[in-house]
Amino acid sequence: MQAIRTEAIRHPAAWTAATLGGKAAITRHLTAEELAGFDEVLARTAQLAPQAVTRADFQQPALGRLIDDVRREITQGRGVLLLAGLDPKRYSPEALERIYWGMGTHLGTSAVQSRTGDRLGRVEQDDQDPVQRGYRSSGELRMHTDSYELIGLLCIRKAASGGQSALVSSLAIHNEIARQRPDLLPALYQGFPMAIPEARTSSRPITDTPIPVFSYVDGQVSCMFAGSFMRAAAEQLGTPLPPQLEEGIRLFQQTAEREDLALRFMLEPGEMLLWHNFTNLHSRTEFENGSDAEHKRLLLRLWLTAADPRPTVPQFHERAKVYDRVYQEFSSKGH
């Protein structure tokens, strides 16, 4: 049984919407020097496909300082940063992708996101998606964490309506549960196996181990939450979730949606959102695309393994390993 923290977490990453005061609090506007740096690396790498750009290709003094600031804020500060100032009228979708990918090469190593092996996910409606992944739908996505330590979203196009993003600090949620119902923490620290949609048709559709909701290692609390995946695993295993865990998940979800905790905002084209997945959850409201191409929502997603990982229980990384295994199985079948 891992250690459980019950005292309040006092850290910049335990932020609340009430204390931040809105989207502006997490926004960093790119400077003229930084934009000139992007122009320089775009010209230097023009002959390369965007995802062929390496960390060595993306070296530039002003950008190096920017990336250091981003890394520091994500790993030591609030755990989230929105970069604004990449005007989509000035930068083509390919140029934005090249900038985004290049930034990612400095923050971590890109990870496989699906059975087809893509490392830059297209977050868009695809009614023909055989796996029916949430990020390929237009439906609401409730507060959850993804599978890797560092996450990024770059907005290329907005929908005609809807598609509002939201973030909430998982450390703030931990503080609230510890204050209201500390008796539910042991079950949340114990966790449950997850049935990950991408693994539905694989040899092992359910994770081999329970995945805790909370981890407390080396003085740091971290979070891995996907309540629907736990409930799906319980259904496939033919066993109900433990009562304390079921109650803990319900309280967790209710707390995550509180207006004083969750920061809600619209990602605009050209804006890049980067955050630490183990200290923040994210969600999205339902959206509706327009009939024209300019109003069909498209975001690009990065999943990154961190070069200097946050200390967590090893089970946190079992969820990520599923995607590599599913990709290997899918590839071995000749796809």
MINUBA-833776 format. One record per residue (C-alpha): residue number from 0; residue in three letters; x, y, z. Coordinates in steps of 0.25 Angstrom, whole numbers. Layout:
> i, aa, xx, yy, zz
> NUM, Ala, X, Y, Z
...
***
This chain:
> i, aa, xx, yy, zz
> 0, Met, 0, 0, 0
> 1, Gln, 6, 13, -4
> 2, Ala, 7, 25, 5
> 3, Ile, -5, 35, 6
> 4, Arg, -4, 49, 8
> 5, Thr, -15, 56, 16
> 6, Glu, -10, 70, 19
> 7, Ala, -13, 81, 9
> 8, Ile, -4, 83, -3
> 9, Arg, 2, 97, -4
> 10, His, 8, 99, -17
> 11, Pro, 6, 107, -30
> 12, Ala, 1, 95, -37
> 13, Ala, -11, 94, -26
> 14, Trp, -17, 106, -33
> 15, Thr, -32, 109, -34
> 16, Ala, -40, 117, -44
> 17, Ala, -45, 126, -33
> 18, Thr, -30, 130, -30
> 19, Leu, -25, 131, -44
> 20, Gly, -36, 140, -50
> 21, Gly, -37, 135, -64
> 22, Lys, -30, 130, -77
> 23, Ala, -21, 142, -76
> 24, Ala, -14, 137, -64
> 25, Ile, -8, 125, -71
> 26, Thr, -5, 132, -84
> 27, Arg, 9, 136, -89
> 28, His, 9, 145, -101
> 29, Leu, 21, 142, -110
> 30, Thr, 30, 154, -112
> 31, Ala, 35, 160, -125
> 32, Glu, 49, 153, -122
> 33, Glu, 42, 140, -120
> 34, Leu, 34, 141, -133
> 35, Ala, 47, 145, -141
> 36, Gly, 53, 132, -135
> 37, Phe, 41, 124, -140
> 38, Asp, 43, 130, -154
> 39, Glu, 58, 127, -154
> 40, Val, 56, 112, -151
> 41, Leu, 44, 111, -161
> 42, Ala, 53, 116, -172
> 43, Arg, 65, 107, -167
> 44, Thr, 56, 94, -167
> 45, Ala, 47, 98, -179
> 46, Gln, 52, 85, -187
> 47, Leu, 48, 76, -176
> 48, Ala, 34, 70, -173
> 49, Pro, 29, 76, -160
> 50, Gln, 30, 63, -152
> 51, Ala, 44, 61, -158
> 52, Val, 49, 73, -150
> 53, Thr, 59, 69, -139
> 54, Arg, 63, 76, -126
> 55, Ala, 76, 79, -132
> 56, Asp, 69, 86, -144
> 57, Phe, 61, 94, -134
> 58, Gln, 72, 102, -127
> 59, Gln, 71, 117, -126
> 60, Pro, 75, 126, -114
> 61, Ala, 62, 133, -112
> 62, Leu, 54, 120, -114
> 63, Gly, 63, 113, -104
> 64, Arg, 60, 123, -93
> 65, Leu, 45, 122, -97
> 66, Ile, 46, 107, -96
> 67, Asp, 53, 108, -82
> 68, Asp, 42, 117, -77
> 69, Val, 31, 107, -82
> 70, Arg, 38, 95, -76
> 71, Arg, 40, 102, -63
> 72, Glu, 25, 107, -62
> 73, Ile, 20, 93, -66
> 74, Thr, 29, 85, -56
> 75, Gln, 31, 94, -45
> 76, Gly, 20, 105, -46
> 77, Arg, 5, 104, -48
> 78, Gly, 7, 92, -58
> 79, Val, 0, 99, -70
> 80, Leu, 4, 110, -80
> 81, Leu, -3, 116, -92
> 82, Leu, 5, 122, -103
> 83, Ala, -2, 133, -111
> 84, Gly, 3, 141, -123
> 85, Leu, 5, 131, -134
> 86, Asp, -5, 138, -144
> 87, Pro, -11, 128, -153
> 88, Lys, -12, 138, -164
> 89, Arg, 3, 139, -164
> 90, Tyr, 7, 125, -161
> 91, Ser, 1, 113, -170
> 92, Pro, -5, 101, -163
> 93, Glu, 8, 94, -167
> 94, Ala, 17, 105, -161
> 95, Leu, 9, 104, -148
> 96, Glu, 11, 89, -148
> 97, Arg, 26, 90, -150
> 98, Ile, 27, 100, -139
> 99, Tyr, 19, 92, -129
> 100, Trp, 26, 79, -133
> 101, Gly, 39, 86, -131
> 102, Met, 35, 92, -117
> 103, Gly, 31, 78, -113
> 104, Thr, 45, 72, -117
> 105, His, 51, 80, -106
> 106, Leu, 40, 77, -95
> 107, Gly, 40, 62, -97
> 108, Thr, 40, 50, -106
> 109, Ser, 27, 49, -115
> 110, Ala, 19, 36, -112
> 111, Val, 10, 27, -120
> 112, Gln, -5, 31, -118
> 113, Ser, -12, 21, -126
> 114, Arg, -11, 7, -132
> 115, Thr, -6, 13, -145
> 116, Gly, 6, 19, -139
> 117, Asp, 3, 34, -140
> 118, Arg, 11, 43, -131
> 119, Leu, 3, 56, -134
> 120, Gly, -11, 53, -132
> 121, Arg, -22, 60, -140
> 122, Val, -33, 64, -130
> 123, Glu, -45, 65, -140
> 124, Gln, -58, 59, -142
> 125, Asp, -57, 45, -150
> 126, Asp, -70, 38, -150
> 127, Gln, -63, 26, -157
> 128, Asp, -52, 24, -146
> 129, Pro, -53, 9, -143
> 130, Val, -48, 10, -129
> 131, Gln, -58, 21, -126
> 132, Arg, -48, 29, -118
> 133, Gly, -53, 41, -111
> 134, Tyr, -44, 51, -117
> 135, Arg, -49, 47, -131
> 136, Ser, -63, 50, -127
> 137, Ser, -71, 63, -126
> 138, Gly, -77, 60, -112
> 139, Glu, -74, 65, -99
> 140, Leu, -61, 60, -92
> 141, Arg, -62, 60, -77
> 142, Met, -50, 64, -68
> 143, His, -39, 53, -69
> 144, Thr, -24, 51, -71
> 145, Asp, -18, 46, -83
> 146, Ser, -7, 35, -83
> 147, Tyr, 6, 42, -83
> 148, Glu, 13, 52, -74
> 149, Leu, 13, 65, -83
> 150, Ile, 2, 68, -92
> 151, Gly, 0, 79, -103
> 152, Leu, -11, 84, -111
> 153, Leu, -10, 94, -123
> 154, Cys, -22, 100, -129
> 155, Ile, -23, 100, -144
> 156, Arg, -37, 103, -146
> 157, Lys, -49, 105, -137
> 158, Ala, -63, 99, -139
> 159, Ala, -75, 107, -143
> 160, Ser, -80, 106, -129
> 161, Gly, -76, 99, -116
> 162, Gly, -63, 92, -113
> 163, Gln, -59, 100, -100
> 164, Ser, -47, 95, -93
> 165, Ala, -45, 94, -78
> 166, Leu, -34, 91, -68
> 167, Val, -34, 87, -53
> 168, Ser, -23, 85, -44
> 169, Ser, -23, 71, -39
> 170, Leu, -15, 75, -27
> 171, Ala, -27, 85, -23
> 172, Ile, -37, 73, -25
> 173, His, -28, 65, -15
> 174, Asn, -28, 77, -5
> 175, Glu, -43, 77, -6
> 176, Ile, -45, 62, -4
> 177, Ala, -35, 62, 8
> 178, Arg, -43, 73, 14
> 179, Gln, -57, 67, 12
> 180, Arg, -55, 52, 11
> 181, Pro, -41, 47, 15
> 182, Asp, -47, 34, 17
> 183, Leu, -49, 32, 2
> 184, Leu, -34, 35, -1
> 185, Pro, -29, 20, 2
> 186, Ala, -38, 15, -9
> 187, Leu, -34, 26, -19
> 188, Tyr, -19, 23, -16
> 189, Gln, -22, 8, -18
> 190, Gly, -29, 10, -32
> 191, Phe, -34, 0, -41
> 192, Pro, -31, -6, -55
> 193, Met, -34, 2, -67
> 194, Ala, -41, -3, -80
> 195, Ile, -35, 7, -90
> 196, Pro, -43, 8, -103
> 197, Glu, -30, 7, -112
> 198, Ala, -28, -7, -106
> 199, Arg, -42, -12, -108
> 200, Thr, -38, -22, -119
> 201, Ser, -24, -25, -114
> 202, Ser, -19, -37, -107
> 203, Arg, -21, -30, -94
> 204, Pro, -32, -20, -93
> 205, Ile, -31, -17, -79
> 206, Thr, -18, -12, -72
> 207, Asp, -10, -23, -64
> 208, Thr, -10, -15, -51
> 209, Pro, -19, -6, -44
> 210, Ile, -16, 9, -47
> 211, Pro, -17, 18, -35
> 212, Val, -24, 31, -36
> 213, Phe, -14, 38, -27
> 214, Ser, 1, 35, -25
> 215, Tyr, 9, 41, -13
> 216, Val, 24, 39, -16
> 217, Asp, 36, 47, -11
> 218, Gly, 27, 58, -5
> 219, Gln, 19, 60, -18
> 220, Val, 5, 56, -21
> 221, Ser, 1, 53, -35
> 222, Cys, -12, 48, -42
> 223, Met, -16, 39, -53
> 224, Phe, -31, 39, -55
> 225, Ala, -41, 33, -65
> 226, Gly, -53, 29, -57
> 227, Ser, -60, 23, -70
> 228, Phe, -48, 14, -73
> 229, Met, -49, 8, -59
> 230, Arg, -64, 6, -60
> 231, Ala, -62, 0, -73
> 232, Ala, -52, -10, -67
> 233, Ala, -61, -13, -56
> 234, Glu, -72, -17, -66
> 235, Gln, -63, -25, -74
> 236, Leu, -58, -32, -62
> 237, Gly, -72, -35, -57
> 238, Thr, -69, -29, -44
> 239, Pro, -74, -15, -38
> 240, Leu, -64, -5, -34
> 241, Pro, -61, -5, -19
> 242, Pro, -72, 4, -12
> 243, Gln, -62, 13, -6
> 244, Leu, -55, 15, -20
> 245, Glu, -69, 17, -27
> 246, Glu, -72, 28, -16
> 247, Gly, -58, 34, -18
> 248, Ile, -59, 35, -33
> 249, Arg, -73, 42, -32
> 250, Leu, -67, 52, -22
> 251, Phe, -55, 54, -31
> 252, Gln, -63, 57, -43
> 253, Gln, -73, 66, -36
> 254, Thr, -61, 74, -30
> 255, Ala, -54, 75, -43
> 256, Glu, -66, 82, -50
> 257, Arg, -67, 92, -39
> 258, Glu, -68, 106, -44
> 259, Asp, -58, 111, -33
> 260, Leu, -48, 101, -37
> 261, Ala, -49, 98, -53
> 262, Leu, -43, 109, -62
> 263, Arg, -52, 109, -75
> 264, Phe, -47, 116, -88
> 265, Met, -47, 115, -103
> 266, Leu, -35, 112, -110
> 267, Glu, -33, 121, -122
> 268, Pro, -26, 117, -135
> 269, Gly, -11, 118, -133
> 270, Glu, -11, 117, -118
> 271, Met, -3, 106, -112
> 272, Leu, -7, 100, -99
> 273, Leu, 4, 92, -91
> 274, Trp, 2, 85, -77
> 275, His, 6, 74, -68
> 276, Asn, -3, 63, -69
> 277, Phe, -1, 58, -55
> 278, Thr, -5, 71, -48
> 279, Asn, -16, 75, -57
> 280, Leu, -28, 70, -63
> 281, His, -35, 75, -76
> 282, Ser, -49, 74, -83
> 283, Arg, -56, 79, -95
> 284, Thr, -71, 83, -97
> 285, Glu, -79, 77, -109
> 286, Phe, -76, 84, -122
> 287, Glu, -83, 86, -136
> 288, Asn, -75, 87, -149
> 289, Gly, -79, 97, -160
> 290, Ser, -82, 93, -174
> 291, Asp, -69, 100, -179
> 292, Ala, -55, 95, -176
> 293, Glu, -51, 108, -168
> 294, His, -61, 104, -157
> 295, Lys, -57, 89, -156
> 296, Arg, -50, 88, -142
> 297, Leu, -36, 83, -143
> 298, Leu, -26, 82, -131
> 299, Leu, -12, 76, -132
> 300, Arg, -9, 67, -119
> 301, Leu, 5, 64, -114
> 302, Trp, 7, 53, -103
> 303, Leu, 22, 54, -98
> 304, Thr, 30, 46, -88
> 305, Ala, 38, 55, -80
> 306, Ala, 53, 55, -80
> 307, Asp, 53, 58, -65
> 308, Pro, 40, 50, -60
> 309, Arg, 32, 54, -48
> 310, Pro, 33, 43, -37
> 311, Thr, 21, 34, -37
> 312, Val, 17, 20, -34
> 313, Pro, 21, 11, -46
> 314, Gln, 6, 8, -49
> 315, Phe, 4, 21, -55
> 316, His, 12, 17, -67
> 317, Glu, 5, 4, -69
> 318, Arg, -6, 12, -76
> 319, Ala, 4, 18, -86
> 320, Lys, 10, 5, -89
> 321, Val, -3, 0, -95
> 322, Tyr, -2, 9, -107
> 323, Asp, 12, 4, -111
> 324, Arg, 7, -11, -109
> 325, Val, -6, -8, -117
> 326, Tyr, 2, -1, -128
> 327, Gln, 12, -13, -129
> 328, Glu, 1, -23, -129
> 329, Phe, -6, -15, -140
> 330, Ser, 7, -14, -148
> 331, Ser, 10, -29, -147
> 332, Lys, -3, -32, -154
> 333, Gly, 1, -25, -166
> 334, His, -7, -12, -165
***
